[in-house]
């Protein structure tokens, strides 16, 4: 039992580290636009451990990423939206093998709730631009990330070998 908890903590810490690396270092990050594959680590955590742990991992990634690689002022609202995003992926991807439709719906729900509504509201609140013009400018990010997230989720779940290894991690 103790071994499983230790293993879970180590895997979640690795997903946090990968999320920070892929979201803060290896991504296109400007004030109102963020395009990268950091979400893949949180998707993996969501598939393995569900919405609560994926939300925790996403929140930790946001806080640690903001401390290590600041891209603007830290605001706790972004941490809340990160946790919401992890939870959304967990709700769609945990305990069910995702297919294209489930991956698309997870990415769509994440994009609408987190990217378009919550994060746009946070950016508007913290940095000052009006919500609706900012919302319109973020539609391109939404479209790119919707396609990218759907593709990554589909690839992670469509390969029997890859998905089998992911599930083996959870069941050990």
Buried (B, 14 or more C-beta within 10 A) or exposed (E): EEEEEEEBEEBBEBBBBBBBBBBBEEBEBEEBBBBBBBBBBBBBBBBBBBBBBBBBBBBBBBBBBBEEEEBBEBBEBBBBBBBBBBBBBBBBBBEEEBEEEBBBBBBBBBBBBBBBBBBBBBBBEBEEBEEEEBBEEBEEBBEBBBEBBBBBBBEBBBEEEEBEEBEEBBEE
